[in-house]
Amino acid sequence: MKILVFDLFGKFACFRKIYTNTSTRSYLYPPRTTISGIIAAILGMDFDSYYTKFNLENSIIGISIISKNRTIVQNINYIKIKTESDILNLDTKGYKYTQIPTEIIIPENFSKNIHFRIFFHSNDGNVMEELKRKLIDNNPYYPISLGFANMLGYSKFIDEGEYCKTESHDFIPISSPVSLDSIENIHLNGEIMKDILPLFFDEKRIPHTKEYIFERNGHTMEVKTNKKIIKVSYKIDGHEYVDNLILPEVSE
């Protein structure tokens, strides 16, 4: 089966945690829902129109953290604007703002970029062809942002790879975050973290979540699981790569 592999890059990112309130905390990588939105933006889909097309039954969406990143907290000024007149009268009313502490992802070495690898398959062949064309031409319909609109990023097409479903009864290196309920055992090497992330939104825009384990510095995790594994094969500059992913749309 075909799967598109492409990379996302940027200097700044903020993927707002759904359970934060007075301050903005960020996930350390984009959840499946955010990746769905980025792909929809590249394709030019209308807001909230893609939930069914990119749900667990109709698509496969995986991510691998490539770069070593860190976070900083900055106060961001929020201005309340509801109408066009609020914008036009900013000079006369003065800038009344609220400062919100915001967690921002940046690369550990700022001469480099934040770097994530995305794996995408759709049951709709037209979506696959259109996304492949947009990625190769580097021509997204809407600009790619890594969270806030001003945190612009860009994509790089890697390959149209192949994937298959497999199983393993031993420890196996996993490149993706893994839901906690998919893990039988794990070797605690590297900087392993746990978080609650949205998996998908239903038609009423209610988020459905899962607990995930991931290695934050771009290393694979040695995991034993009784779930199905997606083995993805692709090439970069003629060299073949194989990544193992455990994704809920397949493992369940």
HUGI-V228271 format. One line per field, one symbol per residue. phi: phi as a letter, one per 40 degrees, with the letter a starting at -180 (. if undefined). psi: psi as a letter, one per 30 degrees, with the letter a starting at -180 (. if undefined). A space follows every 50 residues. Layout:
phi = ???
psi = ???
This chain:
phi = .cacbabbbicbaabcccbcbcbbcbccaccdcccdcccccccgccdgcb dccbcccbabbbabcbccbbbbbbcbcbbcbbbcccccbdcccgccbbcb cbcbcbcdbccbbcabbbbabbcccccccccdcccccfbccbccbbhccc ccbabbcbaccbbacababbcacbcbdbcdccbcaaccbgbcbbabbcca bcccgccbbacbbabcbgccbcbbabccbcbbbabbfgccbbbbbbbccb cc
psi = kkkkklkkllfkljjkkfgldfljlklflkleeeeeeeeeeefgllkgfg eeegaffflkjlkkkeljllllkkkkkkkjjflefeefgeeefljjlkkj kkkkklkejffalkjkkkkkkkfjeeeeeeeeeeeefhikelkkkicleg ikallkkeljakllkllkglkkkkfllkkeffkelkkikaiklkljlkel kafghkkkllkkkljfggllkjkklglkkkjkklkjhfkkkkkkkjkffe f.
